[in-house]
Amino acid sequence: MVSTQEQFEQVQAVKKSINTASENLKNQALLAMADHLLAATEEILAANALDMETANGKISDVMLDRLYLDEGRIEAMATGIREVVALPDPIGEILETNHLENGLVITKKRVAMGVIGIIYESRPNVTSDAAALAIKSGNAVVLRSGKDAYQTAHAIVTALKKGLETTAIHPEVIQLVEDTSRESSYAMMKAKGYLDLLIPRGGAGLINAVVENAIVPVIETGTGIVHVYVDKDADEDKALSIINNAKTSRPSVCNSMEVLLVHEDKAASFLPRLEQVLVKERKEASLEPVQFRLDEKANQYISGKPAEAQDFDTEFLDYILALKVVSSLEEAVEHIETHSTHHSDAIVTENQDAASYFTEQVDSAAVYVNASTRFTDGGQFGLGCEMGISTQKLHARGPMGLKELTSYKYVVTGDGQIRE
């Protein structure tokens, strides 16, 4: 097994082949990566079957779904890579040009970060998404997959590297950390001089560990304690559709809703309808019903377990929904600002004043009016695939696409000027 330190040194030795690559060369590489990914479908599925077998019984069903691959999901991964090809290359973009009185011309130019590290858990598509975005933005990338998904990630990276071998870009600009112990994660956190940026993608435990221990620059991709607020002026049919999608379409992802707030004027009419859709109809269709965690007011209208305080601060990533009845729009906003992770939060209302108040007062990376929070995604936002959802405010916020993986430098051109 190659040590993590040796992999850092290896990627440093070859990074210039991608940092300085032309747009045409990078696009050729991406197309080759997509082609070789599809060509390796059989090998990737075999590796994924091993990971699934090992993980079965050790992680929840919704987490198993995150790990699982089939031909359709591999095709979607290849499509995601090809979609990145169509995006404008951010590298070399001139951000500003200033002509000084002394004749100096100062140009602010977008450049690659250099080497980006990603620590992530059991989502194989992150492997291809991260590699594609890194290549297009001119960066080498060090991938550290979760142990549960390592065999799958290794098969994917092997295919992507075979694609790079057909181009002038060195295949080792994509590295998959071979050591799946915690030591390799900490090595990435301490890799000053080797990693220019570290991005954690996963649960609260992983993200907090990276933020607390890293000495390299970090972009915090937050957990998603996502709220939907049903206002007193909400269209109930619209609200039911949005909530059903936000909670049940894929509960294991960070943009799925975890907390529902309902105005007390709507509770008596709306909550029984919600129970019908999320519980009774799902049972009738042999689908897993949503389990409610109810505050005292909500418990008057529908059945569920009494909510405990921590339920409003938990990213369930499962068919569980914390539910609270509030007396006003202001109370809803106050609750969100107190408990939200500032990822994605939504209001359902036909009242424009209420919508404006909500979008101004809720300080989250994505704030929705009358739409599902499941749209917080790089692909859905027109960024191609994404490197993660940033919940911080410095450098990047929200879905991170190509521009969020770049920095800039100043190019100063003169004609012999000296400073007096």
C-alpha positions as CSV (number, residue, x, y, z in Angstrom):
1,M,0.0,0.0,0.0
2,V,1.3,3.4,-0.9
3,S,1.4,5.8,2.1
4,T,-0.8,8.9,2.1
5,Q,2.3,11.0,2.4
6,E,3.8,9.4,-0.8
7,Q,0.5,10.1,-2.6
8,F,0.8,13.8,-1.5
9,E,4.3,14.0,-2.9
10,Q,3.2,12.2,-6.1
11,V,0.4,14.6,-6.8
12,Q,2.7,17.6,-6.1
13,A,5.1,16.3,-8.7
14,V,2.5,16.1,-11.5
15,K,0.0,18.9,-10.7
16,K,1.4,21.3,-13.3
17,S,0.1,19.0,-16.0
18,I,-3.4,20.0,-15.0
19,N,-2.9,23.4,-13.4
20,T,-1.6,24.7,-16.8
21,A,-3.7,22.6,-19.2
22,S,-5.7,24.3,-21.9
23,E,-9.5,24.2,-22.0
24,N,-9.3,21.9,-25.1
25,L,-7.0,19.4,-23.4
26,K,-9.2,19.4,-20.2
27,N,-12.3,18.8,-22.2
28,Q,-10.6,15.9,-24.1
29,A,-9.6,14.4,-20.8
30,L,-13.2,14.7,-19.4
31,L,-14.7,13.0,-22.5
32,A,-12.1,10.2,-22.2
33,M,-12.9,9.8,-18.5
34,A,-16.6,9.5,-19.2
35,D,-16.0,6.9,-21.9
36,H,-13.7,4.8,-19.8
37,L,-16.1,5.0,-16.9
38,L,-18.9,3.5,-19.0
39,A,-16.5,0.9,-20.4
40,A,-15.7,-0.2,-16.9
41,T,-19.4,-0.6,-15.8
42,E,-19.0,-4.4,-15.2
43,E,-15.9,-3.9,-13.0
44,I,-17.5,-1.0,-11.1
45,L,-20.7,-3.0,-10.4
46,A,-18.7,-6.0,-9.2
47,A,-16.7,-3.7,-6.8
48,N,-20.0,-2.1,-5.6
49,A,-21.5,-5.5,-4.9
50,L,-18.6,-6.2,-2.6
51,D,-19.1,-2.9,-0.8
52,M,-22.8,-3.5,-0.5
53,E,-22.3,-7.0,0.9
54,T,-19.8,-5.7,3.5
55,A,-22.1,-2.8,4.5
56,N,-25.4,-4.8,4.6
57,G,-26.7,-4.9,8.2
58,K,-24.1,-2.3,9.3
59,I,-25.7,0.8,7.9
60,S,-29.3,1.9,7.4
61,D,-31.3,1.1,4.2
62,V,-31.3,4.7,3.1
63,M,-27.5,4.8,3.5
64,L,-27.3,1.6,1.6
65,D,-29.2,3.3,-1.2
66,R,-26.6,6.0,-1.3
67,L,-23.9,3.4,-1.7
68,Y,-25.7,1.3,-4.3
69,L,-24.9,1.6,-8.0
70,D,-26.6,0.1,-11.1
71,E,-26.0,0.7,-14.8
72,G,-28.4,3.7,-14.7
73,R,-26.5,5.4,-12.0
74,I,-23.1,4.8,-13.7
75,E,-24.6,6.3,-16.9
76,A,-25.7,9.3,-14.9
77,M,-22.2,9.7,-13.5
78,A,-20.8,9.7,-17.1
79,T,-23.4,12.2,-18.2
80,G,-22.5,14.4,-15.3
81,I,-18.8,14.4,-16.5
82,R,-19.9,15.2,-20.1
83,E,-22.1,18.1,-18.9
84,V,-19.0,19.6,-17.2
85,V,-17.4,19.7,-20.7
86,A,-20.1,22.1,-21.9
87,L,-19.5,24.6,-19.0
88,P,-17.3,27.6,-19.6
89,D,-13.7,27.2,-18.4
90,P,-13.2,29.6,-15.5
91,I,-9.4,29.5,-15.7
92,G,-7.8,32.6,-17.2
93,E,-10.9,34.8,-16.8
94,I,-10.0,38.4,-16.3
95,L,-11.8,39.7,-13.3
96,E,-10.5,43.2,-13.2
97,T,-8.0,45.4,-15.1
98,N,-6.6,48.7,-13.6
99,H,-4.4,51.2,-15.3
100,L,-2.4,53.2,-12.8
101,E,-1.1,56.8,-13.3
102,N,2.5,55.5,-13.2
103,G,1.8,53.3,-16.3
104,L,1.4,50.0,-14.5
105,V,-1.3,47.7,-15.7
106,I,-2.7,45.4,-13.0
107,T,-4.8,42.5,-14.1
108,K,-6.7,40.3,-11.7
109,K,-6.9,36.8,-13.3
110,R,-8.7,33.6,-12.2
111,V,-6.4,30.6,-11.6
112,A,-6.6,27.1,-10.3
113,M,-6.3,26.4,-6.6
114,G,-3.6,23.7,-7.3
115,V,-4.4,20.5,-5.3
116,I,-7.8,20.0,-3.7
117,G,-8.5,17.3,-1.1
118,I,-11.9,15.7,-0.6
119,I,-12.9,13.6,2.4
120,Y,-16.3,11.9,1.8
121,E,-18.4,9.0,2.9
122,S,-20.5,6.4,1.1
123,R,-21.5,8.1,-2.1
124,P,-19.7,6.7,-5.2
125,N,-20.9,9.5,-7.5
126,V,-18.9,12.0,-5.4
127,T,-15.8,10.2,-6.8
128,S,-16.6,11.0,-10.4
129,D,-18.2,14.4,-9.7
130,A,-15.2,15.7,-7.7
131,A,-12.7,14.4,-10.2
132,A,-14.6,16.0,-13.1
133,L,-14.9,19.4,-11.4
134,A,-11.3,19.3,-10.4
135,I,-10.0,18.6,-13.9
136,K,-12.2,21.3,-15.5
137,S,-11.1,23.9,-12.9
138,G,-7.5,23.0,-13.5
139,N,-6.9,21.2,-10.2
140,A,-5.3,18.0,-9.1
141,V,-7.4,16.1,-6.6
142,V,-6.8,13.8,-3.6
143,L,-9.9,11.7,-2.9
144,R,-10.4,10.0,0.5
145,S,-13.5,7.8,0.2
146,G,-15.2,6.3,3.2
147,K,-14.2,2.7,4.0
148,D,-17.7,1.5,3.1
149,A,-17.3,2.7,-0.5
150,Y,-13.6,2.1,-1.1
151,Q,-13.9,-0.8,-3.5
152,T,-16.4,1.1,-5.6
153,A,-14.3,4.3,-5.5
154,H,-11.2,2.4,-6.5
155,A,-12.9,0.9,-9.5
156,I,-14.2,4.3,-10.6
157,V,-10.8,6.1,-10.1
158,T,-9.1,3.3,-12.1
159,A,-11.4,3.9,-15.0
160,L,-11.0,7.7,-14.8
161,K,-7.2,7.3,-14.8
162,K,-7.3,5.1,-17.9
163,G,-9.2,7.9,-19.6
164,L,-6.4,10.4,-18.6
165,E,-3.8,8.0,-19.9
166,T,-5.0,8.8,-23.4
167,T,-4.2,12.5,-23.0
168,A,-1.3,14.7,-22.1
169,I,-2.6,15.2,-18.6
170,H,-0.8,12.9,-16.1
171,P,-3.2,10.3,-14.7
172,E,-1.8,10.7,-11.2
173,V,-3.4,14.2,-10.9
174,I,-6.3,12.1,-9.6
175,Q,-5.3,10.2,-6.4
176,L,-7.5,7.9,-4.3
177,V,-6.1,7.6,-0.8
178,E,-5.3,3.9,-0.3
179,D,-5.3,4.0,3.5
180,T,-8.9,3.9,4.8
181,S,-8.0,4.3,8.5
182,R,-8.6,7.5,10.4
183,E,-4.9,8.3,10.2
184,S,-5.2,9.1,6.5
185,S,-8.0,11.6,7.2
186,Y,-5.9,13.3,9.8
187,A,-3.0,13.3,7.4
188,M,-5.1,15.3,4.9
189,M,-6.1,17.7,7.6
190,K,-2.5,18.4,8.4
191,A,-1.2,18.4,4.8
192,K,0.1,22.0,4.7
193,G,2.1,22.5,1.7
194,Y,0.5,19.6,-0.2
195,L,-3.2,20.5,-0.2
196,D,-4.4,24.0,-1.1
197,L,-8.0,23.3,0.0
198,L,-9.8,20.5,1.9
199,I,-13.5,19.9,1.5
200,P,-15.3,17.4,3.8
201,R,-18.6,15.9,2.5
202,G,-20.5,13.8,4.9
203,G,-22.2,13.8,8.3
204,A,-21.8,16.2,11.2
205,G,-19.1,14.1,12.8
206,L,-16.9,14.1,9.8
207,I,-17.4,17.8,9.1
208,N,-16.8,18.9,12.7
209,A,-13.6,16.7,12.9
210,V,-12.2,18.4,9.8
211,V,-13.2,22.0,10.9
212,E,-11.7,21.4,14.3
213,N,-8.5,19.7,13.3
214,A,-7.4,20.9,9.9
215,I,-4.5,23.3,9.5
216,V,-5.0,23.5,5.7
217,P,-7.8,25.8,4.4
218,V,-11.2,24.2,4.6
219,I,-14.6,24.9,3.0
220,E,-17.2,23.6,5.4
221,T,-20.0,21.7,3.7
222,G,-22.7,21.8,6.3
223,T,-25.2,19.2,7.4
224,G,-28.7,19.9,6.2
225,I,-31.2,20.6,9.0
226,V,-33.6,21.8,6.4
227,H,-36.9,23.5,7.2
228,V,-40.1,24.0,5.3
229,Y,-42.6,26.5,6.7
230,V,-46.3,26.3,5.7
231,D,-47.6,29.9,6.1
232,K,-51.2,30.8,7.0
233,D,-51.6,31.9,3.4
234,A,-50.2,28.8,1.9
235,D,-51.8,26.8,-0.9
236,E,-52.3,23.4,0.8
237,D,-52.1,21.3,-2.4
238,K,-48.8,23.1,-3.3
239,A,-47.5,22.6,0.2
240,L,-48.3,18.9,0.2
241,S,-46.5,18.3,-3.1
242,I,-43.4,20.3,-2.0
243,I,-43.2,18.5,1.4
244,N,-43.7,15.1,-0.1
245,N,-40.9,15.7,-2.5
246,A,-38.6,17.4,0.0
247,K,-38.9,14.6,2.5
248,T,-39.4,11.4,0.6
249,S,-37.8,11.6,-2.8
250,R,-34.4,10.9,-1.3
251,P,-34.2,11.3,2.4
252,S,-30.6,10.4,2.7
253,V,-29.2,13.5,1.1
254,C,-28.4,16.9,2.7
255,N,-31.1,18.9,0.8
256,S,-34.0,16.8,2.1
257,M,-36.2,18.4,4.7
258,E,-35.9,17.4,8.3
259,V,-38.2,19.9,10.1
260,L,-41.7,21.1,9.1
261,L,-43.2,24.3,10.7
262,V,-46.9,24.9,10.2
263,H,-48.8,28.1,11.1
264,E,-51.5,27.4,13.7
265,D,-54.2,28.8,11.4
266,K,-53.4,25.9,9.0
267,A,-52.8,23.1,11.4
268,A,-56.4,21.7,11.8
269,S,-57.0,21.5,8.0
270,F,-53.5,20.8,6.8
271,L,-51.9,18.3,9.2
272,P,-54.5,15.5,8.7
273,R,-54.0,15.8,4.9
274,L,-50.2,15.6,5.5
275,E,-50.6,12.4,7.5
276,Q,-52.7,11.0,4.7
277,V,-50.0,11.6,2.1
278,L,-46.9,10.8,4.1
279,V,-48.2,7.9,6.2
280,K,-51.4,6.3,5.1
281,E,-50.9,6.5,1.3
282,R,-47.3,5.4,1.6
283,K,-48.4,2.4,3.6
284,E,-51.1,1.5,1.1
285,A,-48.4,1.8,-1.7
286,S,-46.1,-0.5,0.3
287,L,-43.7,2.4,0.8
288,E,-41.9,3.3,4.0
289,P,-44.1,5.7,5.9
290,V,-42.7,8.9,7.4
291,Q,-42.4,8.9,11.2
292,F,-43.5,12.1,12.9
293,R,-41.8,13.8,15.9
294,L,-44.6,16.1,17.1
295,D,-44.6,19.1,19.4
296,E,-47.6,19.4,21.8
297,K,-49.7,21.5,19.4
298,A,-49.1,19.2,16.4
299,N,-49.9,16.2,18.5
300,Q,-53.5,17.5,18.8
301,Y,-54.1,16.9,15.1
302,I,-52.2,13.8,14.0
303,S,-50.4,10.8,15.5
304,G,-46.7,10.4,16.1
305,K,-44.1,10.3,18.8
306,P,-43.7,13.3,21.1
307,A,-40.8,15.5,19.9
308,E,-37.8,15.8,22.1
309,A,-35.6,18.9,22.1
310,Q,-32.9,17.3,20.0
311,D,-35.3,16.3,17.3
312,F,-35.2,19.9,16.0
313,D,-31.4,19.8,15.8
314,T,-31.0,16.4,14.1
315,E,-30.2,15.6,10.5
316,F,-32.2,12.3,10.4
317,L,-31.3,11.4,6.8
318,D,-34.3,9.0,7.1
319,Y,-38.1,8.8,6.9
320,I,-38.4,10.9,10.1
321,L,-39.8,14.4,10.3
322,A,-39.8,16.8,13.2
323,L,-43.0,18.9,13.2
324,K,-43.9,22.1,15.1
325,V,-46.9,24.4,15.0
326,V,-46.0,28.1,15.2
327,S,-48.2,31.1,15.9
328,S,-46.7,33.5,13.4
329,L,-44.3,33.9,10.5
330,E,-41.9,35.7,12.9
331,E,-41.9,32.7,15.2
332,A,-41.1,30.4,12.2
333,V,-38.2,32.5,11.2
334,E,-36.9,32.7,14.7
335,H,-37.0,28.9,15.0
336,I,-35.2,28.5,11.7
337,E,-32.5,31.0,12.7
338,T,-32.0,29.2,16.0
339,H,-31.9,25.6,14.7
340,S,-31.0,25.7,11.0
341,T,-27.6,24.7,9.7
342,H,-28.1,27.5,7.1
343,H,-28.2,25.0,4.2
344,S,-31.6,25.3,2.6
345,D,-34.9,26.5,4.0
346,A,-38.3,27.1,2.4
347,I,-41.6,29.0,2.8
348,V,-44.9,28.0,1.2
349,T,-47.1,31.0,0.9
350,E,-49.3,33.0,-1.5
351,N,-48.5,36.2,0.4
352,Q,-45.7,38.2,-1.3
353,D,-45.0,40.2,1.9
354,A,-44.5,37.0,3.9
355,A,-42.3,35.6,1.2
356,S,-40.2,38.8,1.1
357,Y,-39.8,38.8,4.9
358,F,-38.8,35.2,4.9
359,T,-36.2,35.5,2.2
360,E,-34.7,38.6,3.8
361,Q,-34.6,37.3,7.4
362,V,-33.6,33.6,6.9
363,D,-29.8,33.6,6.5
364,S,-29.2,30.3,4.6
365,A,-27.2,29.5,1.6
366,A,-30.4,28.7,-0.4
367,V,-33.8,30.2,0.5
368,Y,-36.9,29.0,-1.3
369,V,-40.4,30.3,-2.0
370,N,-42.9,27.7,-3.1
371,A,-40.4,25.1,-4.2
372,S,-38.8,22.0,-2.9
373,T,-35.5,22.2,-1.1
374,R,-34.3,19.3,-3.2
375,F,-33.2,21.7,-5.9
376,T,-30.1,22.7,-3.8
377,D,-27.7,20.9,-6.1
378,G,-25.0,22.0,-8.5
379,G,-26.6,20.2,-11.5
380,Q,-30.0,21.7,-10.8
381,F,-28.4,25.2,-10.3
382,G,-26.7,25.0,-13.8
383,L,-23.2,24.4,-12.4
384,G,-22.8,20.9,-13.8
385,C,-22.1,18.5,-10.9
386,E,-21.0,19.9,-7.6
387,M,-18.2,19.6,-5.1
388,G,-20.5,20.1,-2.2
389,I,-22.9,22.6,-0.6
390,S,-21.0,25.3,1.4
391,T,-22.8,26.6,4.4
392,Q,-20.0,29.1,5.3
393,K,-19.7,32.6,3.9
394,L,-16.0,33.1,3.1
395,H,-14.9,32.2,-0.5
396,A,-17.9,30.0,-1.4
397,R,-21.5,29.6,-0.3
398,G,-24.2,27.2,-1.6
399,P,-23.5,24.6,-4.4
400,M,-19.8,24.7,-5.3
401,G,-19.1,24.5,-9.0
402,L,-16.1,25.4,-11.1
403,K,-15.6,29.0,-10.1
404,E,-15.7,28.1,-6.4
405,L,-12.7,25.8,-7.0
406,T,-10.5,28.7,-8.2
407,S,-8.5,31.5,-6.7
408,Y,-6.9,34.5,-8.5
409,K,-3.6,36.3,-8.9
410,Y,-2.5,39.7,-9.9
411,V,-0.4,40.1,-13.0
412,V,1.4,43.5,-13.0
413,T,2.8,44.7,-16.3
414,G,5.2,47.7,-16.4
415,D,7.9,49.3,-18.5
416,G,10.7,49.7,-16.0
417,Q,8.8,51.5,-13.2
418,I,10.4,51.5,-9.8
419,R,8.8,52.6,-6.5
420,E,10.0,55.9,-5.2
